[in-house]
């Protein structure tokens, strides 16, 4: 046994602790392929401080630049007090937000945010402009490098520039779609704020109403968006054509992607208010089916379930205030009831949607019962699912890593199963090409055994609250059949569980196309360009292997591609691509537009013998 004495005890300073345990401060690390990866949390932590300045009435614009691995943020608030510039970004539990009078309803309350950004950056610069004096402090991995103070004519405010440390965030890349979504949420929640991002201006006049309009196809709305505002609360809601429920929830400007007490209270209050308005005891699932809602509340001293603040745990609005549940219920009870009385057309359209959901639910009740019984039996010994030990719903520091790989065929699933991390990685094996579910009703989810088992594996039948894996990764071969299976799976998710995709949980696994090696080194290449670079690097005719399918990759090799260096392509729905049109174009009947596209882009690849024959002829 090793000796355990006083010499075994070690005390880490603040930056060492953050760098050793970054997950405690920013959640998962990642490479930028998921919206909640660490590089976006770093940006958010700095932005939250600038937003808090705006909320306090200081500064109406923020400038942001993201250029490859460099991030710059400049606000025009009051500026960090000159004497505290270094301490604020390098001393844990130092900040201005412990005084609730200065920041009544702030997001960042723990005095950790910018310190984590500082410690996890190769370079970090903070500059405060305050009353014609500026102070600039530069750090490297949390270590102070320089500190300078001088006169200035610049407007008051704070500027922060940082470079995420690529030894921690390996092969990272900022995806502008995720950054833009974050920025849109900031302006939706802060009317009057202008954010200038990479030369583009972001501003919102109608708050959460604008948020829903940006995320919903107008033609799919069953009635105009109901938009309600009160003191410390704002709500927008409508019903669409999709299956399931979709929510956007916020606390003090923070996007709580995992919901929390406020979102649960919102779902409950909508049901209660609607039942009382129509004087009908409608089933809660019929009222909420296809609902799209957004809620933003302001809470004094909010309690979140983690430093990344993705789920609200607070039970009360403030130390002396009512419970979150009572506050939201009382507001909706009056505001939504008044709105429906004043807008009878909307009230009629809402009731028709509820009655339609009721008919659909009763129509599939028998099939659903049988399917759930079959799924329960299958779960005892489900050969399709090789589960992991931890799940997304667990309160564990690794729950964000939980991943379900959806594979095609036994050989691919066998390789992944043997090389996976059994704590956080599960495998679901398809027996072949799944059904094209485009245009079908929810009934098919229960009638099709494979879809039903997948739905149960994910635990999303009643919504995303019980989702068992944070990452759903489609792992198919990089050939025509593999691409087709991807499309069929995405069609299934987008048809019946679009919120799963919109919440950023679905992605595509990149696996290497080539292995280039000599006796000293092996390089895995994901493209023709990478292959050429590897050949150039190794020289002298290295051995080149072309992987035709995932089953050809040995388990020992596969472990390299699903570990810390795993490459994922997130499935992102852009505003420009309307979901209904997208599905119709790719997965509908043989549409004229698709036929025309295929004819115009048809490319015939000839082998060498064919080319020589044609030349000779």
C-alpha angles and dihedrals in degrees: 000000000000118000115263112199142119090300089061092063114090130183117207123208118232098269094044091052094049092048092046094047106024092153090069090061107032106016116234123004106220130156100263097273092114126056092234097050117131098256090064091046088056090053091046094050091057093041092053090063091052091047090051088056090054091048089054089055098258117125128356100212140050127195119212129182124183112184115170102294099352124090124188126183125181124180130181099222127120095296124235110289104269095235092053102046096108096039094050093060100034110035119074114230092022120123147099097260100080087077101077091198091065096044109019098173107018130155099215108062104143100069090233109100106087091033089061091049090050095049093046096049128086087214127018125176126183123186126182123198111197130158096336094313126101131192123195122195123183125197138183114207088338095311115123110242103171140358123193135172126193144145121281142181093206122119118265116272145089131277124196127184123181142167113210110235108256091203087067101030098044119207090349125178130180111234107211093212090065093045091049092050089052091050093047089054091052093053093042088057096043112050111200094031120119120200118192108203121182090330096314123111120226120193137147131200101181103042116205091008087064090047093057093043089054092050102040131065105239094224091056095058114106091205138356116290114274106225119191129177132186139154107305093351138082128177135183125179145162139154123251137187097262128100121252132020127293125198138179111195131182139182120196088339094311116127103231097203092179094049118221138187094331094052092046090050091049093053090048095046094050090056094046095047094047093048090052093046095052093032088228128123094227117179110262091232091056092051094048099038109120092359117153112197142167128196131182123184134176116223131184112237095352119208114219126189093236142012089260089064098218096138128042116225099175115122095191135048091230142339091281099023134099124272117281088243094053093043094053094040093051092048095049093042090064105026099044093041091051091048094052091048090051094045108046093169090059091045090053093048091049092051092049089053090051092049091048090052090049092054092047092049093051091045093060098032095103095045091045092053093052093044092051091050090051091048091050091054092046092050090064089065107003107174090187093061126060098185130205128227100243127053137198092251092056118103094236133126090239098049091105089061093059108125137179115203113204107205138181118235134352098277095058094042089048093056093048093044092054095047102036128107101255091205097062110006125080130180129217114191123209117210093216139313111345122230120278098245097183112136094007125124127246087264089081091063088066098034093053108072095205094051091046093051091047091050090051093046089056093039093221101130091109097034137283098301091095098037107152100201129042092205125045106191122192105213110187135146118277092242137093094276091047091051090049092052089050090054092048092051093046089049089054093050095043092047099048108012107028092151088065089062096038090053089058098247098125126077143153122246115234112213125183119269094199141030114206117186148152129187093284106038142025122204124189114209128202098191143022089258092055089048092054091048091050092050090050091049097047097036126177097080104299122202111269123199123188111209108217096182142004090253090066092062112089119235091245090056094041090060088067092058100048099043131078092317095051112145116217132180108211118223102236126184110210124204090241093060108069108210098223092049092045094054093043092051097049105026106024127094116299096298119198091236092056093045090051091049092051093048093048094047101037111134123189114206115206125199122231094265092054092050093050091048091052092047092048090048 
